[in-house]
Amino acid sequence: MKTIAIIGGGITGVTTAYALAKRGFTVTLFERQRYAAMETSFANGGQLSASNAEVWTHKSTILKGLKWMLKSDAPLLVNPKPSWHKISWFAEFIAAMPQYERNTVETARMAVAARQHLFAWAEEEGIQFDLKKEGILHIYRDKAGFDHAGRVSQLLAKGGLPRRAVTPQEMKTIEPTLAGNYYGGYFTESDSTGDIHLFTNGLAAAAQRMGVQILYGQDVTSLKSDGQLAVVTTFDQESSTHHAHTFDSVVVCAGVASRDFAAQLGDRVNIYPVKGYSITVNLNDAASQAGAPMVSLLDDETKLVTSRLGLNRFRVAGTAEFNGMNRDIRANRIQPLIKWVEQCFPNINTRSVVSWAGLRPMMPNMMPRVGRGKKANVFYNTGHGHLGWTLSAVTADMVSQVISESAQETSLAAGSARTKFA
């Protein structure tokens, strides 16, 4: 099992390609766009946030969803139009609620472990991606939100992540530019931020230097496997021709497209596309640069996160929209983000704002699908939801370890068969 195809050139696909190349595999990565990280990995919130490891499978999520269903600018918006995919996903989401605590602890554990891989790779390859190790401050306007955060902190601690409660006065010391009145906050000093697009492209270049073949502009149209060989059929956008490629194994890292590819391979991976929005505020004057925060924030009430990307960019992202494969950027979803900036950071000029939307690949239990498929040469690293950037490095290492073990098993089995019939 030496030749491996990876489907998808976002953060999970590129980290998986890199991790496998480091283990000596011959890797080909297929990406339908002309460059890496052009879809969900293009302009996310930027947080490498173990402190955001709480899974959503909590009764409060259902209550908020029902309450906000008819509000077009709500942080959580569910299109009431039914579909079998949506119904099955929410049924499994509710069924996963008893695992809320366990999955939150496990997600925190993975997020903490991911840091060592990601930072080591960036240093080893000299990747510059506007990394800021300034921590993440969670802000709360009322006692109920603050108290819930305290309970979440206990779960995060079980996963190996310490964070501390801070008073409104301490919040002002941590981030002096933050305006408004708050009940309190929680500060995670070990969290950080960075530009996912810059990092993914930097790591893709490093992977190519290690021998990974990246085929851009290749739209994968079908996948097949007989358990020993995998066939990847692509449509080459430049030549307008179809090609069939054969590999020992395949890893699906295709974001929201992973569900359809899994079905072709005989697996059920019930990913739902959950749309998130972001704005990048260009800090074009000295007052805006001075008035934008250096410390990353997470506002639990509005479900918005922030990151400072270099001197002159401020990213705000969040919201969750259950509306199928809809990639439209809606003005009534962008305006609340701009308004939030103007309220919390009044010295920022919001005249120059770039809007974006991406589809997060979410599993019903909020846990990524990492590991083997039903067939011996099929693997998955997908379904990371809102934590793809945070978890990508560790899940890439996890799936590459599984593939290495599988290759060793295959090699041992082949050796045993040769000995038997010698």
Summary of the structure (lengths in Angstrom):
residues: 422
radius of gyration: 21.8
end to end distance: 22.7
largest distance: 78.9
contacts: 1510
relative contact order: 0.21
helix: 40%
strand: 27%
